[in-house]
């Protein structure tokens, strides 16, 4: 997913504020669902972040075009782990591994429903 850096994404010096890289990755994950005509909120539950490891590699500035690429690293019965890398052209500026768990509508960690399993297969 391509993202342009806007003024609202930056600090007073025009550099992307660190938390916004996480937001860019969140948007890219949501877009995966939207691109196949679905939503991250399912009838059987939803996905939430349980842990992440981030690396801030280079700064990005206002006006730049960035691209978020997402890869599935691992899927288990109630969670999956993604690698998300943000590029400026061919240059890596940020990377993150994030583990997401599936919650039922009572907000309990739950094994993937058949709906969630099918969806993950379509996404990746």
Backbone as CSV, one residue per row, in Angstrom:
resi,resn,N_x,N_y,N_z,CA_x,CA_y,CA_z,C_x,C_y,C_z
1,UNK,0.844,-1.165,0.000,0.000,0.000,0.000,0.897,1.238,0.000
2,UNK,0.573,2.189,-0.855,1.342,3.436,-0.927,0.702,4.493,-0.037
3,UNK,1.570,5.258,0.612,1.134,6.308,1.541,1.994,7.542,1.303
4,UNK,1.348,8.683,1.163,2.090,9.944,1.094,2.196,10.494,2.512
5,UNK,3.351,11.043,2.853,3.565,11.657,4.161,2.988,13.072,4.125
6,UNK,2.017,13.324,4.980,1.384,14.640,5.080,1.921,15.394,6.290
7,UNK,1.649,16.671,6.307,2.077,17.542,7.411,1.646,16.954,8.759
8,UNK,0.416,16.450,8.821,-0.110,15.907,10.077,0.659,14.680,10.568
9,UNK,1.434,14.049,9.686,2.213,12.857,10.043,3.570,13.201,10.648
10,UNK,3.920,14.493,10.636,5.288,14.869,10.992,5.371,15.685,12.276
11,UNK,6.593,15.791,12.773,6.865,16.658,13.921,7.201,18.057,13.415
12,UNK,7.614,18.916,14.291,7.896,20.309,13.921,9.009,20.430,12.879
13,UNK,9.865,19.418,12.785,10.960,19.440,11.816,10.618,18.815,10.475
14,UNK,9.351,18.377,10.300,8.951,17.759,9.043,9.335,16.299,8.916
15,UNK,9.747,15.675,10.028,10.121,14.255,10.065,8.918,13.453,10.574
16,UNK,8.673,12.286,9.973,7.554,11.450,10.413,7.722,11.118,11.892
17,UNK,6.676,11.395,12.648,6.633,11.074,14.076,6.610,9.551,14.229
18,UNK,7.388,9.013,15.163,7.612,7.568,15.256,6.331,6.744,15.333
19,UNK,5.327,7.204,16.061,4.087,6.435,16.212,3.327,6.314,14.898
20,UNK,3.568,7.222,13.976,2.838,7.175,12.712,3.273,6.025,11.816
21,UNK,4.482,5.514,12.002,4.862,4.317,11.253,3.954,3.150,11.639
22,UNK,3.605,3.068,12.920,2.681,2.020,13.360,1.308,2.223,12.729
23,UNK,0.872,3.480,12.637,-0.417,3.784,12.002,-0.390,3.431,10.516
24,UNK,0.710,3.725,9.843,0.817,3.372,8.429,0.667,1.861,8.250
25,UNK,1.306,1.091,9.134,1.215,-0.371,9.056,-0.207,-0.838,9.356
26,UNK,-0.858,-0.208,10.315,-2.253,-0.552,10.635,-3.154,-0.314,9.434
27,UNK,-2.973,0.818,8.762,-3.768,1.103,7.561,-3.537,0.037,6.495
28,UNK,-2.280,-0.350,6.324,-1.962,-1.361,5.313,-2.616,-2.694,5.650
29,UNK,-2.640,-3.069,6.933,-3.314,-4.319,7.320,-4.804,-4.225,7.041
30,UNK,-5.412,-3.097,7.363,-6.839,-2.921,7.078,-7.103,-2.995,5.581
31,UNK,-6.234,-2.384,4.788,-6.413,-2.405,3.331,-6.382,-3.816,2.769
32,UNK,-5.597,-4.708,3.379,-5.590,-6.105,2.925,-7.011,-6.665,2.941
33,UNK,-7.732,-6.397,4.026,-9.114,-6.865,4.157,-10.027,-6.176,3.147
34,UNK,-9.919,-4.849,3.076,-10.793,-4.080,2.188,-10.583,-4.462,0.730
35,UNK,-9.350,-4.782,0.349,-9.044,-5.140,-1.039,-9.705,-6.435,-1.489
36,UNK,-10.091,-7.282,-0.553,-10.791,-8.516,-0.929,-12.279,-8.428,-0.566
37,UNK,-12.747,-7.196,-0.306,-14.167,-6.980,-0.037,-14.601,-7.410,1.349
38,UNK,-13.690,-7.428,2.296,-14.000,-7.872,3.651,-13.688,-6.751,4.640
39,UNK,-13.702,-7.111,5.911,-13.419,-6.178,6.994,-12.592,-6.898,8.047
40,UNK,-11.776,-6.166,8.817,-11.040,-6.808,9.912,-11.960,-7.237,11.056
41,UNK,-13.201,-6.753,11.047,-14.181,-7.147,12.064,-15.091,-8.185,11.430
42,UNK,-15.052,-9.394,11.964,-15.812,-10.514,11.410,-17.031,-10.805,12.271
43,UNK,-17.942,-11.596,11.741,-19.108,-12.009,12.535,-18.689,-12.797,13.763
44,UNK,-17.585,-13.545,13.644,-17.147,-14.420,14.732,-16.135,-13.771,15.672
45,UNK,-15.624,-12.596,15.345,-14.638,-11.943,16.204,-13.786,-10.967,15.430
46,UNK,-12.625,-10.652,15.990,-11.725,-9.692,15.353,-10.288,-9.957,15.799
47,UNK,-9.353,-9.270,15.155,-7.934,-9.455,15.413,-7.388,-8.253,16.171
48,UNK,-6.525,-8.507,17.152,-5.874,-7.424,17.891,-4.381,-7.732,18.019
49,UNK,-3.598,-6.683,18.120,-2.155,-6.836,18.304,-1.877,-7.326,19.717
50,UNK,-0.996,-8.310,19.828,-0.602,-8.778,21.161,0.865,-8.471,21.452
51,UNK,1.677,-8.327,20.405,3.067,-7.932,20.605,3.628,-7.445,19.275
52,UNK,4.675,-6.626,19.379,5.347,-6.189,18.161,6.782,-5.813,18.474
53,UNK,7.601,-5.900,17.448,8.997,-5.471,17.516,9.224,-4.568,16.320
54,UNK,9.643,-3.337,16.580,9.807,-2.356,15.513,11.246,-1.877,15.413
55,UNK,11.661,-1.572,14.179,12.988,-1.021,13.929,12.831,0.233,13.079
56,UNK,13.301,1.351,13.620,13.292,2.620,12.905,14.644,2.747,12.216
57,UNK,14.644,2.633,10.904,15.894,2.507,10.162,16.372,3.850,9.607
58,UNK,15.474,4.575,8.961,15.804,5.888,8.384,14.610,6.803,8.581
59,UNK,14.855,8.097,8.556,13.777,9.075,8.687,13.046,9.249,7.358
60,UNK,11.768,9.607,7.465,10.963,9.981,6.303,10.468,11.393,6.545
61,UNK,10.239,12.123,5.467,9.864,13.522,5.600,8.593,13.847,4.817
62,UNK,8.054,15.003,5.130,6.821,15.469,4.521,6.917,15.426,2.990
63,UNK,5.842,14.943,2.372,5.745,14.882,0.920,6.235,13.603,0.290
64,UNK,7.000,12.803,1.027,7.538,11.572,0.439,6.440,10.533,0.233
65,UNK,6.667,9.673,-0.755,5.791,8.526,-0.979,6.451,7.303,-0.354
66,UNK,5.702,6.622,0.483,6.171,5.404,1.138,5.305,4.241,0.686
67,UNK,5.840,3.044,0.815,5.067,1.854,0.490,5.221,0.842,1.625
68,UNK,4.090,0.331,2.095,4.077,-0.688,3.146,3.866,-2.044,2.484
69,UNK,4.778,-2.971,2.733,4.652,-4.343,2.220,4.479,-5.271,3.409
70,UNK,3.526,-6.179,3.284,3.154,-7.072,4.381,3.327,-8.523,3.962
71,UNK,3.973,-9.305,4.834,4.215,-10.723,4.571,3.802,-11.535,5.787
72,UNK,3.113,-12.641,5.562,2.769,-13.569,6.638,4.002,-14.384,6.993
73,UNK,4.390,-14.354,8.271,5.536,-15.137,8.735,5.117,-16.465,9.340
74,UNK,3.999,-16.447,10.083,3.580,-17.651,10.805,2.098,-17.561,11.132
75,UNK,1.417,-18.699,11.042,0.014,-18.770,11.454,-0.135,-19.947,12.408
76,UNK,-0.821,-19.701,13.509,-1.123,-20.740,14.492,-2.635,-20.853,14.607
77,UNK,-3.130,-21.536,15.609,-4.570,-21.769,15.720,-5.360,-20.562,16.205
78,UNK,-4.700,-19.622,16.908,-5.401,-18.439,17.410,-4.633,-17.149,17.145
79,UNK,-3.515,-17.232,16.416,-2.706,-16.036,16.170,-1.956,-16.167,14.855
80,UNK,-1.493,-15.036,14.378,-0.594,-15.034,13.232,0.386,-13.887,13.383
81,UNK,1.552,-14.048,12.753,2.610,-13.050,12.828,2.906,-12.538,11.435
82,UNK,2.990,-11.210,11.334,3.278,-10.553,10.067,4.583,-9.781,10.153
83,UNK,5.246,-9.674,9.026,6.353,-8.739,8.881,5.826,-7.605,8.004
84,UNK,6.011,-6.384,8.461,5.616,-5.224,7.669,6.835,-4.335,7.514
85,UNK,7.147,-4.016,6.268,8.304,-3.183,5.966,7.817,-1.962,5.194
86,UNK,8.303,-0.795,5.592,7.984,0.442,4.887,9.213,0.860,4.086
87,UNK,8.974,1.093,2.798,10.028,1.488,1.875,9.782,2.902,1.354
88,UNK,10.866,3.581,1.049,10.853,4.820,0.268,11.632,4.447,-0.984
89,UNK,10.908,4.196,-2.063,11.539,3.622,-3.251,12.039,2.230,-2.902
90,UNK,13.319,1.976,-3.116,13.885,0.668,-2.765,14.556,0.676,-1.392
91,UNK,14.522,1.835,-0.723,15.205,2.002,0.559,14.271,1.671,1.728
92,UNK,14.698,0.759,2.584,13.923,0.386,3.761,14.051,1.474,4.819
93,UNK,12.890,1.964,5.336,12.944,2.998,6.371,12.413,2.512,7.721
94,UNK,11.612,1.448,7.711,10.999,0.949,8.953,10.639,-0.509,8.750
95,UNK,10.787,-1.311,9.808,10.307,-2.697,9.740,9.699,-3.079,11.077
96,UNK,8.756,-3.997,10.997,8.052,-4.420,12.204,7.567,-5.846,12.032
97,UNK,7.696,-6.623,13.090,7.025,-7.909,13.199,5.927,-7.730,14.225
98,UNK,4.716,-8.140,13.855,3.578,-7.964,14.750,2.806,-9.270,14.853
99,UNK,2.470,-9.627,16.089,1.661,-10.817,16.340,0.236,-10.351,16.630
100,UNK,-0.716,-10.923,15.908,-2.123,-10.603,16.103,-2.849,-11.845,16.593
101,UNK,-3.724,-11.668,17.552,-4.519,-12.776,18.073,-5.972,-12.559,17.702
102,UNK,-6.712,-13.654,17.669,-8.139,-13.611,17.341,-8.936,-13.575,18.638
103,UNK,-9.820,-12.588,18.761,-10.700,-12.471,19.926,-12.131,-12.725,19.500
104,UNK,-12.869,-13.473,20.339,-14.299,-13.615,20.084,-14.995,-12.342,20.557
105,UNK,-16.323,-12.315,20.469,-17.045,-11.088,20.819,-17.141,-10.833,22.323
106,UNK,-16.645,-11.756,23.137,-16.503,-11.498,24.579,-15.073,-11.071,24.902
107,UNK,-14.306,-10.784,23.844,-12.910,-10.349,23.962,-12.005,-11.377,24.631
108,UNK,-12.281,-12.637,24.370,-11.422,-13.729,24.835,-10.627,-14.264,23.653
109,UNK,-9.358,-14.566,23.895,-8.561,-15.201,22.850,-9.229,-16.510,22.481
110,UNK,-9.371,-16.720,21.195,-10.104,-17.879,20.705,-9.396,-18.452,19.482
111,UNK,-9.578,-19.749,19.269,-9.082,-20.341,18.027,-9.797,-19.678,16.862
112,UNK,-9.114,-19.627,15.724,-9.742,-19.048,14.542,-11.033,-19.774,14.219
113,UNK,-12.046,-19.023,13.937,-13.285,-19.600,13.424,-13.023,-20.047,11.988
114,UNK,-13.914,-20.838,11.410,-13.744,-21.235,10.010,-13.757,-19.997,9.117
115,UNK,-14.560,-18.995,9.490,-14.610,-17.731,8.751,-13.236,-17.047,8.766
116,UNK,-12.594,-16.985,9.933,-11.285,-16.346,10.059,-10.219,-17.129,9.295
117,UNK,-10.263,-18.467,9.370,-9.306,-19.288,8.629,-9.409,-19.040,7.136
118,UNK,-10.635,-19.054,6.622,-10.854,-18.803,5.181,-10.334,-17.425,4.787
119,UNK,-10.593,-16.456,5.611,-10.173,-15.093,5.331,-8.660,-14.987,5.279
120,UNK,-7.976,-15.589,6.241,-6.515,-15.540,6.252,-5.929,-16.217,5.016
121,UNK,-6.545,-17.308,4.587,-6.079,-17.978,3.362,-6.229,-17.070,2.148
122,UNK,-7.307,-16.293,2.101,-7.517,-15.356,0.997,-6.542,-14.176,1.063
123,UNK,-6.214,-13.737,2.274,-5.323,-12.592,2.438,-3.888,-12.926,2.065
124,UNK,-3.460,-14.144,2.415,-2.056,-14.506,2.234,-1.923,-15.757,1.402
